[in-house]
Amino acid sequence: MLKILEEENNYTFANGMGVIDLIDAEVPISNVTLSNNKYYRYGNNGKNIGCRYLSDTVCELISYSIGCMLGRYSLDREGLVYAHANNEHFYDLFTGGAYQTFPADDNAIIPLTDQEWFADDATNRFRDFVRSVWSAENLQENLDFVAESLCLHAIKPKKGEAALETIRRYLSTQFYKDHLRTYKKRPIYWLFSSGKQKAFECLVYLHRYNESTLAEMRTDYVIPLTTKLVSYVEKLEQDKDASTSAAEAKGIEKELSKLYKQQAELNTFDEKLRHYADQRITLDLDDGVKVNYGKFGDLLAEVKSVIGDKPVNK
């Protein structure tokens, strides 16, 4: 439709200026500058454009759902719903019914882990989002569609993986990279990360961060996860001792090796988190993302990508 309108405009202006015989009014489809025009977005010569477009669109849906989880958007109101500072006025919106269909998280902390440690992690909440929008009746079918679409381009398919596992893998490995690219390395959802082993990671919405956020992150998630890891390691150690299969024992040993590294990483992260939580850091949004992002040392992921090699002082 826009292509037709642009061509009609070209014809009208060319005709009015008496140059209709000199100017071609036709507009190539690749020049129709809409982000949902896959030929403009990817170029005419790209392979599997349709698959890539579908995969990218599903990634955008997941990003929107994250925004609903954190309160930036809402299924009950159009457009941007919350973008104040320090959680100010959020509870007025919350109690005023702005998030009835799909509730926003009360503290804007969304765990982003490669295993299900918390019922309110990003993967489970995305499942709830899909159920809220498209009903429980078609939930599995829709989750299958999302997972299959992600594997068209966003991530590689993995044999034998359930739909929710695929979605979890995308969220834990690729989502934040996509978010950084979308916002040109000035993210609005910040990824707090324990480090390379990914023992614990969570998203925090910049506009809802406040001086108690880090303390809540520690008491609600990091400390409980420490206990959960201890229990899980003890169980696996018992399973290993009881195993009569060499292959099974080897698999358990591999999992234990990973968990030992995660335990060490999480303990180090907890110490750092406590240090920064005690400072009760505040943000000044007027300083911009680059300055504020640098206030948290290496608690955040992709620090160099956002602030560069040198800290920004202001």
N, C-alpha and C positions, 0 to 999 in steps of 0.2 A: 504493500500500500504506500509506504513512504517513497519507494522507488518511483511509483507512478506519479505521486505528488511532486517530487523533485523534477521529473521529466516534464510535467505540465508547466511548472514554474519556468524551467529553462526555455520551453517553447514560447510561453507568453512574453518573457523578457526579450528573447531573440527576435520574435515577430514584431514587438513594439519598437525595437531599435533598428528594424530593417536589416537584420543580419541573419535571417532565418536560413538563407542558403549557404552561409559561411560557417555556421556553428551546428555541431551535432548535439541535439537536445537529449540524446539517450544517456542514461546514467548506468554504468556497470554495477552489477550487484555488489561487487567487492568495495565499491565506494559509498555504499549506504551505511553511514557511520552510526550503527546501533550495536551495542554489545551483544544483543541477542541475534545479530546477523552473523552466522558462523563464517560466512565467506569474507566479511570484513574483519572479523576477529582473528581468523587463522590464515587467511589468504586462499586464493582459488586453487593453488597447487598442492595444498596439504593432503596427506593421506589420512583416511579414516576420520574426516572432519566431523561427521555425524556422531561417531563414538566419543570423540574427544569433547564435543559440545555437550553431550548427555552427561558424561562424567564430570565435567566442570560445573554443570548446572546442579548436579546432586551435591557437589562440594559446597556450592553457594547455599543450597538448602541447609546443609549441616551447619554452616557458618551462621545462618539466620537463626537456627534453633539454639545455638550457643548464645546468641544475642538475647533470645527469649529467656533462656535459663538465667542469664545474668541481669535481666531487667532492662536492657537497652531497647528491646522491642517487646511487643506483646501481641498475642493473637486477638486481643479484645480492642485494640486501638491501632489506628493507621500511623505509619511513619515512625520517626524517632520518638520514643516515649520517655526515656530517662538519660540525661547527659549533664547532670549537675556535678558537684564535687563533694567528696567525703561522705557519701551516702545521705546528704542533706535532702530532705523532702521525699526520699524514696518511700518511707513508711506511710506517708500521706497518700501516695499513689497506691501502695499495697493495700492499705485498709480501705481505700476508696474504690476498690474493685477493678483496678487497671490490669490485674493479672489473674482473673478468675478461671479462664479456660485452661490455661497452663501456668501454674504458679512460678514466679521468679524465685531464685534461691534467696534465702533470708540473709546470708552474709556474703553473697557473690564470690564464693570459693567453690570451684568445680574441679574435683579430682580428675586427673587425666592419666590413668595408669594402664599398664599392659596386662594386668590381672584385675579381677573383680575383688577389690578389698573393701569397697564402700558401696552401699546401696544407692547413694546419690551421686555416683560418678557420672562423667559425661556420656558414657555409652548407655547406661541405664536410663538416664534422663532423656537421651535422644529417642530411645524406645518409647518412653512415656509421651514425648512430643508427637511422634508418629501416630501413636494411639489416640491422642487428643485431637489431632487434625483429621485423621482418616478412619477412626473408629477401631475398636478391638477386633471386629469381625475379620478385617483384612490385614491385621497387623503383620503376620508372618510373611504374607505375600509382598507387602510393601517393604519390609526389611530385606527380603530377598532381592527385590528390585534395586534398592539402594546399594547393597553389597555388590551385586553384579555390575552396576553402573560404575562404582568406584574402581572396579578391576578392569574397566575398559581403558583407563588412562591414568588415574590418580595413583594407584598402587598396583603391584603385580598380583595376579591371582595366586591363591595358595590352595593346593589340593586338600580336600577333606575338611575345609574350614567352614564352620557355620556362619550364617549371615551376621549375627551379632559379634562374632569374633573378628570378622573382616572389618566391620565398622569400628570396633575397638582398636584394631591395628592401624587403621587410617588415622583415628583420633590421636593415638599415642605416638605415631611416627611421622605423620605428614601434615596434619592440620595446621600446626603452628608455622611451618614453613610456608604454607599457602597464605596464612594470615599475614605474615611479614611481607610477602610479595604483594598482596592486595593493598596493604596500607603503606607500601613503599618504605619499609623498615621503621615505621612509626606506629607500632601496634596499639590498639585500644584494649585488647585482652592480653594480659601479661602472663607469661608462663614461668611460674616459680618451679625450679627444678633442683633435685638433690645432686644431679650430676650425670655422668656418663652411663652409670648402671640403671638409671631411671627408677630408683627405689621409690621415689615419690615425686609426682609432678601435679600441678594444679593450675587452673586458669583463674585470674582475678581481673575483674573489670576495672579499668583505670578510674572511671568516674564514681565507682562505689567503694574504692579503697578508702580506708580511714585509719587512724592511729592504732586501732585495736585489731586490725585485720591479721597481722602477723601472729599475734597472741592467739587469736581464734584458730588460725591455721595450725598452730602447734598443738593446742589442746584438743581440737576437734578431729584432727587427722594424723599429724606426725607421731604424736605419742601413742595413740591407739594402734597405728600401723606398726610401730616398734614392737608392741606386745603381740600383734597378730603374726609378725614375722618369726618371733621366737617360738610361738606355738606351732607354726607351720614347719619350721625347721626341725623341731623335736619330733613331730609326726613323721616326717620324711626319713629322719634318722632311724626311727623305729621300723618303718617300712623297709628300709634298706637292710637292716639286721634280720628281718623276718623273711626277706625275699629268697626264693629258691632258684630264681632265674638269673643267670649272669647278665643277660641283656637288660632285664628289668633293673637290676642293681646298678648297672652302668648308667642307665637313664636317670635314676634317682640321684646318683652321684653327680651327674652333670647339673641337674636342677639345684642340688645342694650347693655346689660351687658358685652358681649364680646368686643364690640367696645369701651366702656368706659375704659376698662382695656387696650386695645390696644392704645388708645389715650394717657393715662398716661405713658405707656411704651415708646411710640414713642417720647414724649416730653423729657423724661429722656435720651433716646438714642441720640436725637438731640443735647442736651447739651454736652454730652460726645464726640460726633462726631465733634462738632465745636471745642472743646478743642484740640483734636488730629489733626484735620485739620490745625489748627493754627500753630502746631509744624512742619508741612511740613516734616513728617518722611520719611527718605530714607532707603532703604534696601541694605544690602551687601550680595549677594547670596553666597559668599564664606563662610559666617558664618553658612549657612544651614537653613533649614526651622524652626527648633526648636527655634533658637535664634531670627530670624526675626518675627516669629509668636507672640512671647512674647512682641513685641514692642507696641501692640495695646490694652493692658489692657483686658477688657471684651467686647470690640467691636466685637470680633470674637467668633464664636461658638466652642464648644469642646476644650476650651483652655487647660484644665487639661489633656485631652487625648493626645494632641500634645506636650505640654511642661512639663507635670508632675505637681506635687503639688507646686513646688517651681519655681519662675522665673529664667530664665537662663540669666546670665550676661556675657557680653563679651566686 
